Amino acid sequence: METCPHLGFPGTCEEALHFYEQAIGAKIQYLSRYQETAMAAQVPPDFANKVVHATITIGNSRIMASDAPPDRYSKAHGIAITLESNSREEGERAFRALTAGGDIDMPFQETYWSPGFGMGRDKFGIPWMVNTTRPQS
């Protein structure tokens, strides 16, 4: 078995996925809209073009995402998506890109476990941690 996080958005899923493409090189593998499914009748008409299911890849990892209908959306709380980088420079670049327009909880900096680590939320409210692994001796 594998884990695959699922991100929920209040109608901004497609915009967020394109942001992740630019910010961290994510690739959209699949995207379908409510209007293309039997669920079209279960959402408000102005929600028909929103994302019912999408899958992106970041490196070898997969994340699913969708727009939750207005009465079913809740903000992410108590969890974060973590990116692992082998390079401090790559990690810091990803962190800056992800938190642009968002909020920084812990600036990207050296810690006792990492040459570079930071925590924040992107402009869509998704919590991220970026961690740089220490070279093995």
C-alpha positions as CSV (number, residue, x, y, z in Angstrom):
1,M,0.0,0.0,0.0
2,E,1.0,3.6,-0.5
3,T,-0.3,6.9,0.9
4,C,-1.6,9.6,-1.3
5,P,-2.7,12.9,0.2
6,H,-5.9,14.5,-1.0
7,L,-6.2,18.3,-1.1
8,G,-9.6,20.0,-0.9
9,F,-10.2,23.4,-2.3
10,P,-13.3,25.8,-2.2
11,G,-13.4,26.3,-6.0
12,T,-9.7,27.1,-6.6
13,C,-8.3,23.6,-7.3
14,E,-7.4,24.1,-11.0
15,E,-5.7,27.4,-10.2
16,A,-3.8,25.8,-7.3
17,L,-2.6,22.9,-9.5
18,H,-1.3,25.3,-12.1
19,F,0.4,27.2,-9.3
20,Y,2.1,24.0,-8.2
21,E,3.2,23.3,-11.7
22,Q,5.0,26.7,-11.8
23,A,6.2,26.7,-8.2
24,I,7.6,23.1,-7.7
25,G,7.4,21.4,-11.1
26,A,4.3,19.4,-10.4
27,K,2.7,17.6,-13.3
28,I,-1.1,17.4,-13.8
29,Q,-1.8,13.7,-14.6
30,Y,-5.6,13.8,-14.6
31,L,-8.3,16.4,-14.2
32,S,-12.1,16.0,-14.5
33,R,-14.9,18.4,-13.8
34,Y,-18.3,18.0,-12.1
35,Q,-20.1,18.6,-15.4
36,E,-18.4,15.5,-16.9
37,T,-19.9,13.2,-14.2
38,A,-23.1,12.0,-12.7
39,M,-22.4,14.4,-9.8
40,A,-23.2,17.4,-11.9
41,A,-26.7,17.5,-10.6
42,Q,-25.4,17.5,-7.0
43,V,-23.6,20.8,-7.1
44,P,-24.8,24.4,-7.8
45,P,-24.8,25.3,-11.5
46,D,-21.9,27.7,-11.1
47,F,-19.8,24.8,-9.7
48,A,-20.2,22.5,-12.8
49,N,-16.9,23.5,-14.3
50,K,-15.0,23.0,-11.0
51,V,-12.7,20.0,-10.4
52,V,-14.3,16.8,-9.1
53,H,-11.0,14.9,-9.2
54,A,-7.4,15.6,-10.2
55,T,-4.1,13.9,-9.7
56,I,-0.7,15.6,-9.8
57,T,2.8,14.2,-9.4
58,I,5.7,15.8,-7.7
59,G,8.8,13.7,-8.5
60,N,7.7,10.1,-7.7
61,S,4.9,11.2,-5.3
62,R,1.2,11.6,-6.1
63,I,-1.3,13.9,-4.7
64,M,-5.0,14.0,-5.4
65,A,-7.2,17.1,-5.3
66,S,-10.7,18.4,-5.9
67,D,-13.0,21.3,-5.3
68,A,-15.4,20.6,-2.4
69,P,-18.9,21.9,-2.9
70,P,-19.6,25.0,-0.8
71,D,-21.4,23.2,1.9
72,R,-18.7,20.5,2.3
73,Y,-15.4,22.5,2.3
74,S,-13.2,22.8,5.3
75,K,-9.7,24.2,5.6
76,A,-6.7,21.9,6.1
77,H,-5.9,21.7,9.8
78,G,-3.4,19.6,11.7
79,I,-1.6,18.3,8.6
80,A,1.0,19.5,6.1
81,I,2.4,18.3,2.8
82,T,6.1,17.9,3.2
83,L,8.6,18.2,0.4
84,E,12.0,16.5,0.8
85,S,15.0,17.9,-1.1
86,N,18.6,16.8,-1.3
87,S,19.7,20.3,-2.0
88,R,19.4,23.3,0.4
89,E,19.2,25.6,-2.6
90,E,16.4,23.6,-4.3
91,G,14.6,23.4,-1.0
92,E,14.8,27.1,-0.3
93,R,13.6,27.9,-3.9
94,A,10.6,25.6,-3.5
95,F,9.8,27.1,-0.1
96,R,9.9,30.6,-1.4
97,A,7.8,29.7,-4.5
98,L,5.2,27.9,-2.4
99,T,4.8,30.6,0.2
100,A,4.7,33.5,-2.2
101,G,1.4,35.2,-1.5
102,G,0.8,32.9,1.5
103,D,2.0,32.8,5.1
104,I,5.3,31.7,6.6
105,D,5.1,30.0,10.0
106,M,8.8,29.2,10.2
107,P,11.3,30.8,7.8
108,F,13.5,28.5,5.8
109,Q,16.6,28.0,7.9
110,E,19.1,25.5,9.3
111,T,17.9,23.3,12.1
112,Y,19.5,20.6,14.2
113,W,18.2,18.0,11.8
114,S,18.4,19.8,8.5
115,P,20.6,22.3,6.6
116,G,17.3,23.9,5.5
117,F,13.7,23.6,6.8
118,G,10.7,25.9,6.6
119,M,6.9,25.8,7.2
120,G,4.2,27.9,5.7
121,R,0.9,28.0,3.8
122,D,0.5,28.7,0.2
123,K,-1.9,31.3,-1.1
124,F,-4.6,28.7,-1.2
125,G,-4.3,27.9,2.5
126,I,-2.5,24.5,2.0
127,P,0.1,23.9,4.7
128,W,3.6,22.9,3.5
129,M,6.9,21.9,5.1
130,V,10.0,21.9,3.0
131,N,12.9,19.8,4.4
132,T,16.4,19.4,3.1
133,T,18.1,16.1,4.0
134,R,21.6,16.1,5.5
135,P,24.2,14.4,3.4
136,Q,25.0,10.9,4.6
137,S,28.5,10.5,5.9
